[in-house]
Amino acid sequence: MKIAVAGKGGSGKTTISGTLARIMARQGAAEVLAIDGDSNPNLAMTLGITREQTSQVLPMPRTILQRVTDEQGNAKTILAKRPDEIIHDFGIPTPDGVTLLVMPGVGHAGAG
Amino acid sequence: MCGAHAAVRSLVKEMVDQYDRPTVIDMEAGLEHLSRGTTRNVDCLLAVIEPYFKSMETGARVNELAKELGIKQVFGVANKVRRAEDERAMREFCGRRNVELFGFIPYDDTLMEAERAGVAPLDYDRTGLAVQAIDELAKKLLQVNGAL
């Protein structure tokens, strides 16, 4: 089951996402993945990582995404590694067994 | 269009499309991920809605876009509900705009206390009202989906 949680900033979607992922993990779901699509350090905290540890929560590098051109000359975006390799290399384990993957930040101030 | 945002969206999309285990995605705020199809291949989309007009309006828009994308389960989740009047207004609005309300999460001061203490809501108070409501939400989602 893949669940996307959407909403305005401040709506509480991060609290809901993180708590939901942990409850799913506690109910026996094997290897729940939580994706932080908004560079929101609160997701790590909601998953049970302490404030002191959040500085060690690093986003995955941008280089994981590659622009390639296929034989027909069409440019497309692909992952440089398989998803399980990405999770192995960049996934952050959290207390209930949820693995956190943080998307690269885009520098919110003035960006967009 | 910001290239960095587009790249992150592609990354989320590729992970969702290629990874086959239970996944919860805390989406970027706003609607861009829907208009660009980033979230196309999820089984379920939860639109978190607060009991004020602009938030409900955004929720209704998210609901429409997600259904247009072909996501099978699109639900509204009412959050920070303080009183019966909030719940009534949200039910009325969502009924009118075809948003299926899946759960109500009460406003809960313990979430802010947890944040100040630097502790996850689930670790701060397992019996907190909001945590309990999210627990209910998880159980309901599991019922709808059979298994994870």
HADDOCK unambig.tbl for C-alpha pairs under 7 A between the chains (distance, minus, plus):
assign (segid A and resid 1 and name CA) (segid B and resid 22 and name CA) 4.86 0.50 0.50
assign (segid A and resid 1 and name CA) (segid B and resid 23 and name CA) 6.52 0.50 0.50
assign (segid A and resid 1 and name CA) (segid B and resid 43 and name CA) 6.12 0.50 0.50
assign (segid A and resid 1 and name CA) (segid B and resid 148 and name CA) 5.19 0.50 0.50
assign (segid A and resid 2 and name CA) (segid B and resid 22 and name CA) 5.55 0.50 0.50
assign (segid A and resid 2 and name CA) (segid B and resid 23 and name CA) 4.68 0.50 0.50
assign (segid A and resid 2 and name CA) (segid B and resid 24 and name CA) 5.96 0.50 0.50
assign (segid A and resid 2 and name CA) (segid B and resid 42 and name CA) 5.01 0.50 0.50
assign (segid A and resid 2 and name CA) (segid B and resid 43 and name CA) 5.26 0.50 0.50
assign (segid A and resid 2 and name CA) (segid B and resid 44 and name CA) 6.40 0.50 0.50
assign (segid A and resid 3 and name CA) (segid B and resid 23 and name CA) 6.19 0.50 0.50
assign (segid A and resid 3 and name CA) (segid B and resid 24 and name CA) 4.85 0.50 0.50
assign (segid A and resid 3 and name CA) (segid B and resid 25 and name CA) 6.23 0.50 0.50
assign (segid A and resid 3 and name CA) (segid B and resid 42 and name CA) 5.90 0.50 0.50
assign (segid A and resid 3 and name CA) (segid B and resid 43 and name CA) 6.14 0.50 0.50
assign (segid A and resid 3 and name CA) (segid B and resid 44 and name CA) 4.83 0.50 0.50
assign (segid A and resid 3 and name CA) (segid B and resid 45 and name CA) 5.67 0.50 0.50
assign (segid A and resid 4 and name CA) (segid B and resid 24 and name CA) 5.89 0.50 0.50
assign (segid A and resid 4 and name CA) (segid B and resid 25 and name CA) 4.71 0.50 0.50
assign (segid A and resid 4 and name CA) (segid B and resid 26 and name CA) 6.39 0.50 0.50
assign (segid A and resid 4 and name CA) (segid B and resid 27 and name CA) 6.54 0.50 0.50
assign (segid A and resid 4 and name CA) (segid B and resid 42 and name CA) 6.55 0.50 0.50
assign (segid A and resid 4 and name CA) (segid B and resid 44 and name CA) 6.35 0.50 0.50
assign (segid A and resid 4 and name CA) (segid B and resid 45 and name CA) 4.74 0.50 0.50
assign (segid A and resid 4 and name CA) (segid B and resid 46 and name CA) 6.20 0.50 0.50
assign (segid A and resid 5 and name CA) (segid B and resid 25 and name CA) 6.01 0.50 0.50
assign (segid A and resid 5 and name CA) (segid B and resid 26 and name CA) 5.28 0.50 0.50
assign (segid A and resid 5 and name CA) (segid B and resid 27 and name CA) 5.85 0.50 0.50
assign (segid A and resid 5 and name CA) (segid B and resid 45 and name CA) 5.90 0.50 0.50
assign (segid A and resid 5 and name CA) (segid B and resid 46 and name CA) 4.84 0.50 0.50
assign (segid A and resid 5 and name CA) (segid B and resid 47 and name CA) 6.14 0.50 0.50
assign (segid A and resid 6 and name CA) (segid B and resid 26 and name CA) 6.89 0.50 0.50
assign (segid A and resid 6 and name CA) (segid B and resid 27 and name CA) 5.44 0.50 0.50
assign (segid A and resid 6 and name CA) (segid B and resid 29 and name CA) 6.75 0.50 0.50
assign (segid A and resid 6 and name CA) (segid B and resid 46 and name CA) 6.08 0.50 0.50
assign (segid A and resid 6 and name CA) (segid B and resid 47 and name CA) 4.91 0.50 0.50
assign (segid A and resid 6 and name CA) (segid B and resid 48 and name CA) 6.09 0.50 0.50
assign (segid A and resid 7 and name CA) (segid B and resid 29 and name CA) 5.82 0.50 0.50
assign (segid A and resid 7 and name CA) (segid B and resid 30 and name CA) 6.44 0.50 0.50
assign (segid A and resid 7 and name CA) (segid B and resid 47 and name CA) 5.54 0.50 0.50
assign (segid A and resid 7 and name CA) (segid B and resid 48 and name CA) 4.99 0.50 0.50
assign (segid A and resid 7 and name CA) (segid B and resid 49 and name CA) 6.70 0.50 0.50
assign (segid A and resid 7 and name CA) (segid B and resid 59 and name CA) 6.85 0.50 0.50
assign (segid A and resid 8 and name CA) (segid B and resid 29 and name CA) 5.08 0.50 0.50
assign (segid A and resid 8 and name CA) (segid B and resid 30 and name CA) 5.72 0.50 0.50
assign (segid A and resid 8 and name CA) (segid B and resid 55 and name CA) 6.99 0.50 0.50
assign (segid A and resid 9 and name CA) (segid B and resid 29 and name CA) 5.23 0.50 0.50
assign (segid A and resid 11 and name CA) (segid B and resid 48 and name CA) 6.43 0.50 0.50
assign (segid A and resid 11 and name CA) (segid B and resid 49 and name CA) 6.68 0.50 0.50
assign (segid A and resid 11 and name CA) (segid B and resid 50 and name CA) 6.34 0.50 0.50
assign (segid A and resid 13 and name CA) (segid B and resid 26 and name CA) 6.79 0.50 0.50
assign (segid A and resid 13 and name CA) (segid B and resid 48 and name CA) 6.09 0.50 0.50
assign (segid A and resid 14 and name CA) (segid B and resid 26 and name CA) 5.97 0.50 0.50
assign (segid A and resid 16 and name CA) (segid B and resid 134 and name CA) 6.70 0.50 0.50
assign (segid A and resid 17 and name CA) (segid B and resid 24 and name CA) 6.38 0.50 0.50
assign (segid A and resid 17 and name CA) (segid B and resid 25 and name CA) 6.93 0.50 0.50
assign (segid A and resid 17 and name CA) (segid B and resid 26 and name CA) 5.77 0.50 0.50
assign (segid A and resid 19 and name CA) (segid B and resid 122 and name CA) 6.62 0.50 0.50
assign (segid A and resid 20 and name CA) (segid B and resid 134 and name CA) 6.46 0.50 0.50
assign (segid A and resid 20 and name CA) (segid B and resid 138 and name CA) 6.09 0.50 0.50
assign (segid A and resid 21 and name CA) (segid B and resid 24 and name CA) 6.13 0.50 0.50
assign (segid A and resid 23 and name CA) (segid B and resid 135 and name CA) 6.68 0.50 0.50
assign (segid A and resid 23 and name CA) (segid B and resid 138 and name CA) 6.94 0.50 0.50
assign (segid A and resid 24 and name CA) (segid B and resid 138 and name CA) 6.86 0.50 0.50
assign (segid A and resid 29 and name CA) (segid B and resid 148 and name CA) 6.30 0.50 0.50
assign (segid A and resid 32 and name CA) (segid B and resid 21 and name CA) 6.72 0.50 0.50
assign (segid A and resid 32 and name CA) (segid B and resid 22 and name CA) 5.03 0.50 0.50
assign (segid A and resid 32 and name CA) (segid B and resid 23 and name CA) 5.71 0.50 0.50
assign (segid A and resid 33 and name CA) (segid B and resid 22 and name CA) 6.26 0.50 0.50
assign (segid A and resid 33 and name CA) (segid B and resid 23 and name CA) 4.63 0.50 0.50
assign (segid A and resid 33 and name CA) (segid B and resid 24 and name CA) 6.31 0.50 0.50
assign (segid A and resid 34 and name CA) (segid B and resid 23 and name CA) 5.74 0.50 0.50
assign (segid A and resid 34 and name CA) (segid B and resid 24 and name CA) 4.86 0.50 0.50
assign (segid A and resid 34 and name CA) (segid B and resid 25 and name CA) 5.79 0.50 0.50
assign (segid A and resid 35 and name CA) (segid B and resid 24 and name CA) 6.26 0.50 0.50
assign (segid A and resid 35 and name CA) (segid B and resid 25 and name CA) 4.66 0.50 0.50
assign (segid A and resid 35 and name CA) (segid B and resid 26 and name CA) 6.10 0.50 0.50
assign (segid A and resid 36 and name CA) (segid B and resid 25 and name CA) 6.28 0.50 0.50
assign (segid A and resid 36 and name CA) (segid B and resid 26 and name CA) 5.25 0.50 0.50
assign (segid A and resid 36 and name CA) (segid B and resid 27 and name CA) 6.98 0.50 0.50
assign (segid A and resid 37 and name CA) (segid B and resid 12 and name CA) 6.96 0.50 0.50
assign (segid A and resid 37 and name CA) (segid B and resid 25 and name CA) 6.70 0.50 0.50
assign (segid A and resid 37 and name CA) (segid B and resid 26 and name CA) 5.58 0.50 0.50
assign (segid A and resid 37 and name CA) (segid B and resid 27 and name CA) 4.89 0.50 0.50
assign (segid A and resid 37 and name CA) (segid B and resid 28 and name CA) 5.32 0.50 0.50
assign (segid A and resid 38 and name CA) (segid B and resid 26 and name CA) 6.92 0.50 0.50
assign (segid A and resid 38 and name CA) (segid B and resid 27 and name CA) 6.04 0.50 0.50
assign (segid A and resid 38 and name CA) (segid B and resid 28 and name CA) 4.31 0.50 0.50
assign (segid A and resid 45 and name CA) (segid B and resid 119 and name CA) 6.77 0.50 0.50
assign (segid A and resid 45 and name CA) (segid B and resid 120 and name CA) 5.60 0.50 0.50
assign (segid A and resid 46 and name CA) (segid B and resid 120 and name CA) 4.37 0.50 0.50
assign (segid A and resid 46 and name CA) (segid B and resid 121 and name CA) 6.43 0.50 0.50
assign (segid A and resid 47 and name CA) (segid B and resid 120 and name CA) 6.44 0.50 0.50
assign (segid A and resid 48 and name CA) (segid B and resid 119 and name CA) 6.91 0.50 0.50
assign (segid A and resid 48 and name CA) (segid B and resid 120 and name CA) 5.21 0.50 0.50
assign (segid A and resid 50 and name CA) (segid B and resid 118 and name CA) 6.53 0.50 0.50
assign (segid A and resid 50 and name CA) (segid B and resid 119 and name CA) 6.54 0.50 0.50
assign (segid A and resid 51 and name CA) (segid B and resid 118 and name CA) 5.65 0.50 0.50
assign (segid A and resid 65 and name CA) (segid B and resid 11 and name CA) 6.59 0.50 0.50
assign (segid A and resid 83 and name CA) (segid B and resid 15 and name CA) 6.20 0.50 0.50
assign (segid A and resid 83 and name CA) (segid B and resid 18 and name CA) 6.54 0.50 0.50
assign (segid A and resid 83 and name CA) (segid B and resid 19 and name CA) 5.85 0.50 0.50
assign (segid A and resid 103 and name CA) (segid B and resid 8 and name CA) 6.48 0.50 0.50
assign (segid A and resid 104 and name CA) (segid B and resid 8 and name CA) 6.64 0.50 0.50
assign (segid A and resid 106 and name CA) (segid B and resid 4 and name CA) 5.79 0.50 0.50
assign (segid A and resid 106 and name CA) (segid B and resid 5 and name CA) 6.36 0.50 0.50
assign (segid A and resid 112 and name CA) (segid B and resid 2 and name CA) 5.25 0.50 0.50
assign (segid A and resid 112 and name CA) (segid B and resid 5 and name CA) 6.81 0.50 0.50
